[in-house]
Amino acid sequence: MNRVFLISFVSLLFISCGSSSKHGETAVNNDSDLASSYAYKKNTKYSNILKECLEDTKSSYSCSLLKLPFIGTNTNSITKDMIMKRVFVSHDWMGKRFSEVLDILDDDIKFLLGSVTAIVIADSIKPSFYWSKTGAIYLDPSYLWLNPLESKTIIVKDDYRSSYGDELKFENFNRFVKNNQKAYSFDSLDSNKIRTLDDIKLRFASLMYHELTHANDYLPFYLRNSLDNNLSVNDALYNIKNKRVSIELDNSYPLQSEDLLSIGKVMYKGKEASSSQKNITAEEIGSFYENDYASSLYAYSTIYEDTATLSQMFLMKYHYDLERDVAFLDKPSGKDKYSCEDYIVKWGERNSIAKTSISQRAVLVLNKILPNKQNWNKLSNNLGEVKILKLDSDWCTSLDINNSSRSIRDFDKKDFIKENFTLDF
């Protein structure tokens, strides 16, 4: 997941902490309209409560924990029925699909869902995010549709994020890979494609690991039963802010590259690049990245994204044996359409989570959010090898690490950006 972007209406504060630039608040604007959304499961204890606590995304009001507790309060056994009673949707198919995919995802996801109050899936949500005011995760339904009837109910939003970092000389591309093939593809909402559950499973699993790591960063499982239920969700989480996993990670294994932390402000917060930053080459940014400890360039956005991407990469490798490519490429110019031939790899790695310096950071996170589930330290020794993408190959050719095949296709610039820069908070 690449570049962070702001929505353009009422300010939405999420995964926020402190006031310094390193631990500073991450504020976005939220234009998600949930007025017509509803509880997927009718006639339950939470049917009306979900509406009251989640519908108004423009208010600072936060429901009390007595009214809307976290799913995992007073239990370590998170069942599908418990989860589905907290699903809030704009269309029935979204709840149905979430239920279907939940059946084929690993049990770690169910356990991690214990640290959320609700799961919101609505036609206007893009990108996905976690919000500490409500303790809920908000999911973009474009991950879940299977047919055109469903995809056409999703509100199409322009990729307002793509201009961040336009003045830089390099691009950062990422993809999950298995056996020298892309693990899954991006499907446009206007495609007429029919998809299966297998088509959407892996991409949705990746999204869930990311958002649920945010939730469990704010509320590690061992603190679920220690909150003051008389407080609002927001206040209860604020009271334990010093115990966030991201803060411990940053204190124990901080990212070192000031160059990348500065570039992060350009690529993920929209800051104008300095003249020196505008001249950084793909080779140079790759050398900065190679000598630090991040699993994704997005980690330089905030300590929260550093935490979420570590967990996401490790769990995708562990559960599905998917490896992540990270590459820095020369940025082409002067065309309306681009092919893979136009994007030349100047630095690239596959499966960087296997580096000890990175995997030990992921183990710290996993020991906090999934304790006693696995021996994460032992598993970190079995993550495979780090592989190097061939320099000066184009992006598609570099998919096959052995360069035994070549796949070139033209991309509309807009769709190519969407495919490579889909990013969720």
C-alpha positions in Angstrom: 0.0 0.0 0.0 2.4 3.7 -1.3 0.7 7.2 -0.9 -1.6 8.8 1.7 -4.2 11.2 0.7 -6.7 13.6 2.2 -10.4 13.7 1.6 -11.8 17.1 1.1 -14.6 17.9 3.5 -15.0 17.7 7.3 -12.0 16.9 9.4 -11.7 13.3 10.5 -9.1 12.4 13.2 -7.8 8.9 13.3 -4.9 6.9 14.7 -3.7 10.1 16.4 -1.3 10.6 19.2 0.6 13.4 20.8 1.7 16.6 19.2 5.2 16.2 17.9 5.8 15.7 14.2 7.0 12.1 14.8 4.1 11.1 17.0 1.8 13.8 15.7 -1.8 13.7 14.9 -2.8 12.3 11.5 -5.9 14.2 10.4 -7.9 13.5 7.2 -11.1 14.9 6.0 -14.0 12.4 5.8 -16.8 12.8 3.3 -18.3 9.3 4.0 -22.1 9.6 4.1 -23.5 6.9 6.4 -27.0 8.4 6.8 -28.6 5.6 4.8 -26.5 2.9 6.3 -27.8 0.3 8.8 -27.0 -2.7 11.0 -26.7 -5.7 8.7 -28.2 -8.0 11.4 -31.6 -6.8 12.4 -33.3 -7.1 15.8 -30.1 -7.5 17.8 -29.0 -5.7 20.9 -26.8 -3.4 18.7 -29.1 -2.8 15.7 -30.1 0.7 16.8 -26.9 1.4 18.8 -24.8 1.0 15.7 -26.9 3.6 13.9 -26.6 6.1 16.8 -22.9 5.6 17.3 -21.6 5.4 13.7 -23.9 7.3 11.4 -22.7 10.8 12.0 -19.1 11.1 10.8 -19.1 14.9 11.2 -19.7 15.0 14.9 -17.2 14.8 17.7 -19.6 12.7 19.8 -18.3 9.3 20.9 -20.6 6.7 22.4 -19.8 5.2 25.8 -18.3 1.8 26.2 -21.4 0.8 28.2 -23.4 1.4 25.0 -20.9 0.1 22.4 -18.2 -2.0 24.0 -15.3 -3.6 22.0 -16.3 -7.0 20.5 -13.6 -8.8 22.6 -14.6 -7.3 26.0 -14.6 -10.0 28.6 -13.8 -12.8 26.2 -10.9 -14.2 24.2 -13.2 -16.4 22.0 -14.4 -14.1 19.2 -17.2 -15.9 17.2 -18.5 -15.0 13.8 -22.0 -14.3 15.3 -20.4 -11.7 17.7 -18.7 -10.1 14.7 -21.7 -10.0 12.4 -23.8 -8.3 15.0 -21.4 -5.3 14.7 -21.5 -5.0 10.9 -22.9 -1.7 9.6 -23.5 -1.4 5.8 -25.0 0.7 3.1 -26.1 -2.3 1.0 -27.0 -5.9 2.1 -24.6 -7.5 -0.3 -21.7 -5.9 1.6 -22.6 -7.6 4.9 -23.3 -10.9 3.1 -19.9 -10.8 1.4 -18.1 -9.9 4.6 -19.7 -12.9 6.2 -18.7 -15.2 3.3 -15.1 -14.0 3.3 -14.8 -14.2 7.1 -15.5 -18.0 6.7 -12.4 -18.4 4.5 -10.0 -16.1 6.4 -7.7 -17.3 9.2 -8.7 -17.2 12.8 -6.1 -14.5 13.6 -8.4 -12.0 11.9 -11.3 -13.0 14.1 -9.1 -12.6 17.2 -7.9 -9.2 16.1 -11.5 -8.1 15.5 -11.9 -8.2 19.3 -10.3 -4.8 19.5 -13.0 -3.0 17.3 -16.5 -1.9 18.2 -17.9 -2.3 14.7 -17.1 -3.0 11.0 -18.5 -0.3 8.7 -18.8 -1.1 5.0 -20.4 1.6 2.9 -20.6 2.8 -0.7 -18.9 6.2 0.1 -15.9 4.9 2.0 -12.6 5.3 0.2 -9.9 4.7 1.4 -10.4 2.3 4.3 -9.4 3.5 7.7 -9.5 2.9 11.5 -11.0 5.7 13.6 -10.3 5.9 17.4 -13.3 8.1 18.0 -15.6 5.2 17.3 -13.2 2.3 17.7 -14.5 1.0 14.4 -12.8 0.0 11.1 -14.3 1.6 7.9 -13.9 -0.6 4.8 -13.9 0.3 1.1 -16.4 -2.1 -0.5 -14.4 -2.2 -3.7 -12.5 -5.1 -2.1 -15.6 -7.2 -1.8 -17.8 -7.0 -4.9 -18.2 -10.1 -7.1 -20.3 -8.8 -10.0 -21.3 -5.6 -11.9 -24.6 -5.3 -10.0 -22.6 -5.0 -6.8 -19.8 -2.8 -8.1 -22.2 -0.3 -9.6 -23.6 0.4 -6.1 -20.2 1.8 -5.0 -19.7 5.5 -5.4 -16.8 6.2 -7.9 -14.3 8.6 -6.5 -11.4 10.1 -8.4 -8.0 9.2 -7.1 -7.4 12.6 -5.6 -4.2 11.2 -4.0 -2.2 10.7 -7.1 -0.7 14.2 -7.3 1.4 13.8 -4.0 5.0 13.6 -4.9 4.5 14.4 -8.6 7.5 16.7 -8.5 9.8 13.8 -7.5 12.0 12.0 -10.0 11.1 8.4 -8.8 8.1 6.2 -8.4 7.6 3.6 -5.6 5.7 0.5 -6.7 4.7 -2.5 -4.6 2.9 -5.8 -5.2 2.4 -9.1 -3.4 3.9 -12.1 -5.3 3.8 -15.8 -5.3 5.7 -18.1 -7.6 6.8 -15.2 -9.7 3.2 -14.1 -10.4 1.1 -11.3 -8.9 -0.9 -12.7 -6.1 -4.0 -10.8 -7.1 -5.1 -8.0 -9.4 -6.8 -4.7 -9.2 -10.3 -4.6 -10.8 -11.8 -1.4 -11.8 -15.4 -0.7 -10.7 -16.4 -0.2 -14.3 -15.0 -3.5 -15.5 -17.9 -6.0 -16.1 -15.9 -8.7 -14.5 -17.3 -11.6 -12.5 -15.2 -12.4 -9.5 -15.1 -15.3 -7.1 -14.3 -15.4 -3.4 -10.9 -16.7 -4.2 -10.3 -13.6 -6.4 -10.9 -11.2 -3.5 -9.7 -13.3 -0.5 -6.0 -12.3 -0.5 -6.4 -8.6 -1.2 -9.1 -8.4 1.5 -6.9 -10.3 4.0 -4.1 -7.8 3.5 -6.5 -5.0 4.1 -7.9 -6.6 7.3 -4.4 -7.2 8.7 -3.5 -3.6 8.1 -6.7 -2.0 9.6 -6.9 -4.5 12.5 -3.3 -3.8 13.4 -4.2 -0.2 13.8 -7.1 -1.2 16.1 -4.9 -3.5 18.2 -2.1 -0.9 18.3 -4.6 1.4 20.1 -6.1 -1.4 22.1 -3.8 -4.4 22.6 -5.8 -7.5 23.6 -4.5 -7.6 27.2 -6.0 -4.2 27.8 -9.5 -5.0 26.5 -10.9 -5.6 30.0 -9.1 -2.8 31.8 -11.0 0.1 30.2 -13.3 2.4 32.2 -16.7 1.5 30.7 -18.2 4.8 31.9 -16.0 6.7 29.4 -16.6 7.2 25.7 -14.7 5.0 23.3 -12.5 7.9 22.3 -11.6 8.9 25.9 -11.0 5.3 27.0 -8.5 4.8 24.2 -6.9 8.1 24.9 -6.3 7.1 28.6 -4.1 4.2 27.4 -2.3 6.1 24.7 1.1 5.6 26.3 0.7 1.8 25.9 0.2 1.9 22.2 2.3 -0.7 20.3 3.5 1.8 17.8 5.1 3.9 20.6 6.9 0.9 22.0 8.1 0.0 18.5 9.4 3.5 17.9 11.1 3.6 21.2 12.7 0.2 20.7 13.5 0.1 16.9 13.0 3.6 15.5 13.4 4.2 11.8 16.7 6.0 11.2 16.6 7.7 7.8 15.9 11.4 8.1 15.9 11.6 4.3 13.0 9.1 4.1 11.1 10.6 7.0 11.2 13.9 5.1 10.2 12.3 1.8 7.3 10.7 3.7 5.9 14.1 4.4 6.0 14.8 0.6 4.6 11.5 -0.6 2.0 10.9 2.1 1.1 14.3 3.5 1.3 16.5 0.5 4.1 18.7 1.5 5.9 20.5 -1.3 9.2 18.9 -2.2 12.4 21.0 -1.7 14.7 21.6 -4.6 17.1 18.9 -3.3 14.3 16.4 -2.8 13.2 17.0 -6.4 16.6 15.8 -7.6 16.7 12.6 -5.6 17.0 9.7 -8.0 15.4 6.3 -7.8 18.9 4.8 -7.1 19.5 7.2 -4.2 16.1 6.6 -2.6 16.7 2.9 -2.9 20.0 3.2 -1.1 18.4 5.1 1.8 15.7 2.5 2.0 18.1 -0.5 1.9 20.0 0.8 4.9 17.0 1.3 7.2 14.4 -1.1 8.8 11.0 -0.4 7.2 8.8 -3.0 5.4 7.3 -0.4 3.2 8.0 3.2 2.2 4.5 4.0 3.6 6.1 3.3 7.1 7.7 6.7 6.8 4.2 8.3 6.9 3.7 7.8 10.7 4.7 5.4 13.4 1.2 3.9 13.1 1.7 3.0 9.4 5.1 1.6 10.3 3.5 -0.7 12.8 0.6 -1.7 10.5 2.8 -2.5 7.5 5.1 -4.7 9.5 2.3 -6.9 10.8 0.6 -6.9 7.4 3.7 -8.1 5.5 4.6 -10.8 8.1 1.1 -12.2 8.3 0.6 -12.3 4.6 3.9 -14.3 4.3 3.0 -16.6 7.3 -0.6 -17.4 6.4 -0.5 -17.2 2.6 3.2 -17.5 1.6 3.0 -14.2 -0.3 6.1 -12.0 -0.7 6.1 -8.3 -1.1 8.0 -6.5 -3.8 9.2 -3.0 -3.1 10.8 -1.1 -6.0 12.0 2.4 -6.9 11.8 3.2 -10.5 12.6 6.1 -12.9 9.5 8.2 -13.5 8.5 8.4 -17.2 7.1 11.5 -18.7 5.5 12.9 -21.8 2.8 10.3 -22.5 -0.9 9.9 -21.8 -0.5 6.1 -21.7 2.3 4.1 -20.2 3.4 0.5 -20.6 5.6 -1.5 -18.2 8.5 -0.8 -20.5 8.4 2.9 -19.4 8.9 2.1 -15.7 12.6 1.0 -15.2 13.6 -0.6 -11.9 16.6 1.1 -10.3 16.3 -0.6 -6.9 14.1 -3.4 -5.9 13.7 -6.2 -3.3 11.3 -9.1 -2.7 10.4 -10.4 0.7 12.3 -7.8 2.8 10.3 -9.0 5.8 12.8 -11.9 5.9 15.6 -9.5 6.9 16.4 -10.0 10.6 16.5 -6.2 11.2 12.9 -6.0 9.9 11.4 -9.2 11.1 12.5 -8.5 14.7 10.5 -5.3 14.5 7.5 -7.2 13.2 7.9 -9.8 16.0 7.6 -7.0 18.6 4.3 -5.9 17.1 2.9 -9.5 16.8 3.8 -10.4 20.3 1.7 -7.4 21.5 -1.4 -7.9 19.2 -1.4 -11.7 18.9 0.4 -13.0 22.0 0.4 -16.7 22.7 -1.0 -17.4 19.3 2.3 -18.5 17.8 6.0 -18.4 18.6 6.5 -15.4 16.4 10.3 -15.2 17.1 10.8 -18.8 16.0 8.6 -18.3 12.9 10.7 -15.2 12.0 13.5 -17.6 11.2 11.4 -19.3 8.5 10.4 -16.4 6.3 12.4 -17.4 3.3 15.1 -15.4 1.5 15.3 -11.8 0.4 15.6 -11.6 -3.4 16.8 -8.7 -5.5 14.8 -7.5 -8.5 16.9 -7.2 -11.7 18.1 -3.6 -12.2 17.3 -1.8 -15.4 14.4 -4.3 -16.1 10.9 -2.9 -16.6 8.3 -3.3 -13.8 6.5 -6.2 -15.5 9.6 -8.1 -16.5 10.9 -7.9 -13.0 7.9 -9.9 -11.7 9.7 -13.1 -12.8 12.8 -13.1 -10.6 14.4 -15.5 -13.1 13.5 -13.3 -16.1 12.1 -16.4 -17.9 9.1 -14.6 -19.2 8.0 -11.2 -20.3 4.5 -9.6 -19.9 3.9 -6.2 -21.4 0.6 -4.4 -21.5 -0.5 -0.8 -21.9 -1.9 1.0 -19.0 -4.1 4.0 -18.9 -2.2 6.4 -16.6 -5.1 6.8 -14.2 -5.7 3.0 -13.9 -2.0 2.3 -13.5 -1.8 4.8 -10.6 -4.8 3.2 -8.9 -3.4 -0.3 -9.3 -0.1 0.6 -7.8 -1.1 3.2 -5.2 -4.2 1.8 -3.6 -3.6 2.9 0.0 -5.6 2.5 3.1 -5.0 4.0 6.5 
